[in-house]
Each structure stands twice: as structure tokens, then as C-alpha cells.
Amino acid sequence: MSYQLHYWPGIQGRGEFARLALEAAGASYVDVARGDAAAGQGLPALLHYLEDASVTRPPFACPLLVDGQRVIGQTAAILLYLGPRLKLVGASETDRLWTHQIQLTIADAVDEAHNTHHPVGSGLYYEEQQAEALRAAKAFRTERIPRFLGWLETVLARNPKGDKYLVGGRLSYADLSAFQLVEGLRYAFPKATQRALRKTPRLVALHARVAQQRRVAAYLRSERRLPFNEQGIFRRYPELDA
């Protein structure tokens, strides 16, 4: 039976982190809200899990993964669940917890990237908080991007199994998420990200390695990989990358 991935149509968003894991593993899944005929219901199915009173354990927001009777929200929780099932995490508890910790840190970086263009509130348009966004983006560019990417570089350098992957000696979902983080930052903050990446050669190599993975490369070339746009988490406003 296929996994069902529920996320808003038209954007990569946080759903892309789960999507990359499913694609890299060659898993059978249905991207429900994008109108896959096999799902049958599209966006209303997502709203059912978010809003219907019959759902006893409603997720707070999407993305969410449905696997049989299990409904799992939160990107990091989805990947914690999928990791062993897709063979995208080590077998030991120590490796699984470390991979989860890396994922949670990447989630922090993603949230901070989002908050550069919506520092006051998600309910306001960017133009209504642009002055605050300029200030938030400056701190993110100069302090936080180098810190997050530098930390991933350190994790790679200290991996006892070598610096090709973040955890152990083979691809994990943390590597896929690091790839997506770099992709998103390159889109939203190309100048600042390029400056930071000059100091993280291992992370640059990891990004290239993930992009060349056979199934990932096929996905990136396909129509399933939506382009970044100004409705998603990573948004390109040139004035924020001054």
C-alpha cells in the first residue's frame, strides 16, 4: 500500500523534506493534494485531517503522512517514522537519535529562513512588515546562515565513518534535508549563502553528492519537483539579500 503525503499544492514547503526521502528510497507514495488520481480526493482529504471533528488525533498543520491507520504530522516526526522503513537511517538507537537531532536543527534553520520575510506574523503580507524583515534578514544573513551551515560542516568533519555523509557511511534522510536546506538558501539568499558555502567544502560536496544520487537526480529533473516561488518557505526578495 502506498504512503499518502498531504501538503499544500503549488509549493515545495516543508513537505519537500518528506518528499525527497520518499523519492530517494523509491517508495510508493501518493502526493494527494497535487491531484494524483490514485488519491481520489485531493485537497479536501488534507482538510479532513486538519479540520474534521472525527479525527481524534488531529495534526496541527501539514505536512502529514498517512500510512494505513497512522496519521503523522510534523516533518521531523514523519522522517523519524520513515527513516527505518526506507532504510534512510542507521540501525542503532544512537544513530537514529543523532539523525533526528540533525533534522530538528535543520527545521530550526528553515523556520528562521521563513521568519526573515514574515518576522511579525504569518497573517500579514510581506509588504506590511518589510522594515522588520530587512532587519531580521540582515541578522539571518550575517549570523545565522554561517552558523547553521558551519555546524553541518562540523558534523561532517567529525563523522567517525568519514565526511561523505552526516551520519555513518551512507545516505540518510538528514543528508537529503541538508541538501534541501542549501537549495532553499541558495534560492532565497544567493549572495549570503554563497559566501557561507565558501567555508563549508564538505557540505558543498555533500550537496552535490545528494543531487547525483540516481533517484534524486531523476526526481529533480521531473515535473514532480516544483520550482521555488514566493508562496513557499524560501522566498527571494533581493532587498533581503543586500
C-alpha positions as CSV (number, residue, x, y, z in Angstrom):
1,M,0.0,0.0,0.0
2,S,1.3,3.5,-0.9
3,Y,2.1,6.2,1.6
4,Q,-0.1,9.3,1.3
5,L,1.7,12.6,1.6
6,H,-0.5,15.6,2.3
7,Y,0.7,19.1,1.7
8,W,-0.5,22.3,0.1
9,P,-0.3,22.2,-3.7
10,G,1.8,24.6,-5.7
11,I,4.8,24.9,-3.3
12,Q,7.6,22.8,-2.1
13,G,7.4,24.0,1.5
14,R,8.1,21.6,4.4
15,G,6.5,18.8,2.5
16,E,9.6,18.7,0.3
17,F,11.7,17.2,3.0
18,A,9.5,14.2,3.3
19,R,9.1,14.1,-0.5
20,L,12.8,13.8,-1.0
21,A,13.1,10.9,1.4
22,L,10.3,9.0,-0.4
23,E,11.8,9.7,-3.8
24,A,15.3,8.8,-2.8
25,A,14.1,5.5,-1.4
26,G,11.9,4.7,-4.4
27,A,8.9,4.4,-2.1
28,S,5.4,4.1,-3.4
29,Y,3.5,7.2,-2.4
30,V,0.7,9.5,-3.5
31,D,1.1,13.2,-3.4
32,V,-2.5,13.7,-2.5
33,A,-3.2,17.5,-2.8
34,R,-1.4,17.7,-6.1
35,G,-4.3,15.9,-7.6
36,D,-3.0,12.4,-8.1
37,A,-5.9,10.4,-9.4
38,A,-4.9,7.4,-7.2
39,A,-5.7,9.5,-4.1
40,G,-9.2,10.3,-5.2
41,Q,-9.8,13.3,-3.1
42,G,-7.0,15.9,-3.4
43,L,-7.0,18.9,-1.2
44,P,-10.3,18.0,0.7
45,A,-8.5,14.9,2.1
46,L,-5.9,17.2,3.7
47,L,-8.6,19.4,5.2
48,H,-10.3,16.4,6.6
49,Y,-7.4,15.5,8.7
50,L,-6.9,19.1,9.8
51,E,-10.5,20.1,10.4
52,D,-12.8,17.2,10.8
53,A,-14.1,16.5,14.3
54,S,-14.0,12.8,13.6
55,V,-10.1,12.8,13.7
56,T,-9.3,12.0,17.3
57,R,-5.6,13.0,17.0
58,P,-5.6,15.9,14.6
59,P,-2.3,17.2,13.3
60,F,-1.6,20.9,13.9
61,A,-0.6,21.5,10.3
62,C,0.7,19.8,7.2
63,P,2.8,18.1,6.0
64,L,1.3,14.9,7.2
65,L,1.8,11.3,6.3
66,V,-0.9,8.7,6.2
67,D,0.2,5.1,6.5
68,G,-2.8,2.9,7.0
69,Q,-4.4,4.0,10.2
70,R,-1.4,6.1,11.2
71,V,-1.6,9.9,10.6
72,I,1.8,11.6,11.4
73,G,2.3,15.3,11.4
74,Q,5.5,17.4,11.7
75,T,8.3,17.0,9.2
76,A,10.8,15.7,11.7
77,A,8.3,13.1,13.1
78,I,7.5,12.0,9.6
79,L,11.1,11.4,8.8
80,L,11.7,9.7,12.2
81,Y,9.0,7.3,11.2
82,L,10.0,6.8,7.6
83,G,13.8,6.6,8.2
84,P,14.0,2.9,9.3
85,R,11.2,1.9,6.9
86,L,13.0,3.4,3.9
87,K,16.5,2.4,5.1
88,L,17.5,6.1,5.4
89,V,18.8,5.9,8.9
90,G,21.3,3.8,10.8
91,A,20.2,0.7,12.7
92,S,21.4,1.8,16.2
93,E,19.4,3.9,18.5
94,T,22.4,6.2,18.8
95,D,22.5,6.8,15.1
96,R,18.7,7.3,14.9
97,L,18.7,9.9,17.7
98,W,21.6,11.7,16.2
99,T,19.9,11.8,12.8
100,H,16.7,13.1,14.4
101,Q,18.7,15.8,16.2
102,I,20.3,17.0,12.9
103,Q,16.8,17.1,11.4
104,L,15.4,19.2,14.2
105,T,18.3,21.6,13.8
106,I,17.6,21.9,10.1
107,A,14.0,22.5,10.9
108,D,15.1,25.4,13.1
109,A,17.1,26.8,10.2
110,V,14.0,26.5,7.9
111,D,11.8,28.3,10.5
112,E,14.4,31.2,10.8
113,A,14.6,31.5,7.0
114,H,10.8,31.8,6.8
115,N,10.8,34.3,9.6
116,T,13.0,36.7,7.7
117,H,10.2,37.6,5.4
118,H,7.4,37.2,8.0
119,P,9.1,38.4,11.2
120,V,6.0,40.0,12.7
121,G,3.3,37.4,11.8
122,S,2.3,34.9,9.1
123,G,-1.1,36.6,8.8
124,L,0.4,39.8,7.4
125,Y,1.7,40.4,3.9
126,Y,5.4,40.8,3.4
127,E,4.8,44.4,2.4
128,E,3.2,45.1,5.7
129,Q,6.3,44.1,7.7
130,Q,9.1,44.9,5.2
131,A,11.0,47.2,7.6
132,E,11.1,44.5,10.2
133,A,12.0,41.9,7.5
134,L,15.0,43.9,6.4
135,R,16.3,43.9,10.0
136,A,15.6,40.2,10.5
137,A,17.2,39.3,7.2
138,K,20.4,41.1,8.0
139,A,20.9,39.1,11.2
140,F,20.0,35.9,9.4
141,R,22.4,36.6,6.6
142,T,25.4,37.6,8.7
143,E,25.0,35.4,11.7
144,R,22.6,32.5,11.3
145,I,23.3,31.2,7.8
146,P,27.1,30.9,8.6
147,R,26.3,29.3,11.9
148,F,23.8,26.7,10.6
149,L,25.9,25.7,7.6
150,G,29.1,25.8,9.7
151,W,27.6,23.4,12.1
152,L,26.7,21.0,9.4
153,E,30.3,21.2,8.1
154,T,31.5,20.4,11.6
155,V,29.2,17.4,11.8
156,L,30.6,16.1,8.5
157,A,34.2,16.7,9.6
158,R,33.6,14.8,12.9
159,N,31.8,11.8,11.5
160,P,33.8,8.8,12.5
161,K,32.8,7.0,9.3
162,G,34.2,9.7,7.1
163,D,33.0,13.1,5.8
164,K,30.9,12.0,2.9
165,Y,27.7,11.8,4.9
166,L,26.3,13.4,8.1
167,V,25.7,10.1,9.9
168,G,27.5,6.9,9.4
169,G,28.8,5.8,6.0
170,R,25.7,6.0,3.8
171,L,22.9,8.3,2.8
172,S,20.4,9.2,5.5
173,Y,17.4,11.5,5.5
174,A,19.5,14.1,7.2
175,D,21.7,14.3,4.1
176,L,18.6,14.8,2.0
177,S,17.3,17.6,4.3
178,A,20.7,19.3,4.3
179,F,20.6,19.3,0.5
180,Q,17.1,20.9,0.6
181,L,18.2,23.5,3.1
182,V,21.2,24.5,0.9
183,E,18.9,24.6,-2.2
184,G,16.4,26.8,-0.4
185,L,19.0,29.2,1.0
186,R,20.7,29.5,-2.4
187,Y,17.3,30.5,-3.8
188,A,16.3,33.0,-1.1
189,F,19.7,34.4,-0.2
190,P,22.1,33.5,-3.1
191,K,24.8,36.1,-2.2
192,A,24.9,35.4,1.6
193,T,24.7,31.6,1.1
194,Q,27.5,31.6,-1.5
195,R,29.7,33.5,1.0
196,A,28.9,31.0,3.7
197,L,29.4,28.0,1.5
198,R,33.0,29.1,0.6
199,K,33.8,28.0,4.2
200,T,32.0,24.7,4.1
201,P,33.6,22.5,1.3
202,R,32.3,19.2,2.8
203,L,28.8,20.5,2.8
204,V,29.1,21.7,-0.8
205,A,30.4,18.2,-1.7
206,L,27.5,16.5,0.2
207,H,25.0,18.7,-1.7
208,A,26.5,17.6,-5.0
209,R,26.6,14.0,-3.9
210,V,22.9,14.0,-3.0
211,A,21.9,15.7,-6.2
212,Q,23.8,13.0,-8.2
213,Q,22.0,10.1,-6.3
214,R,20.2,8.2,-9.1
215,R,16.6,8.6,-7.8
216,V,17.1,12.1,-6.5
217,A,18.6,13.2,-9.8
218,A,15.6,11.7,-11.7
219,Y,13.2,13.5,-9.3
220,L,14.9,16.8,-9.7
221,R,14.6,16.6,-13.5
222,S,10.9,15.6,-13.3
223,E,7.8,17.8,-13.1
224,R,7.2,16.5,-9.6
225,R,9.9,18.8,-8.4
226,L,8.1,22.2,-8.2
227,P,10.3,25.3,-8.5
228,F,10.8,27.6,-5.6
229,N,8.4,30.5,-5.5
230,E,7.3,33.4,-3.4
231,Q,4.5,31.5,-1.8
232,G,6.7,29.0,0.0
233,I,9.1,29.0,2.9
234,F,12.1,30.1,1.0
235,R,11.3,33.4,-0.9
236,R,13.6,35.5,-3.0
237,Y,13.3,39.2,-2.2
238,P,16.5,40.8,-3.5
239,E,16.5,43.5,-0.9
240,L,16.7,40.9,1.9
241,D,20.0,39.6,0.4
242,A,21.6,43.1,0.0
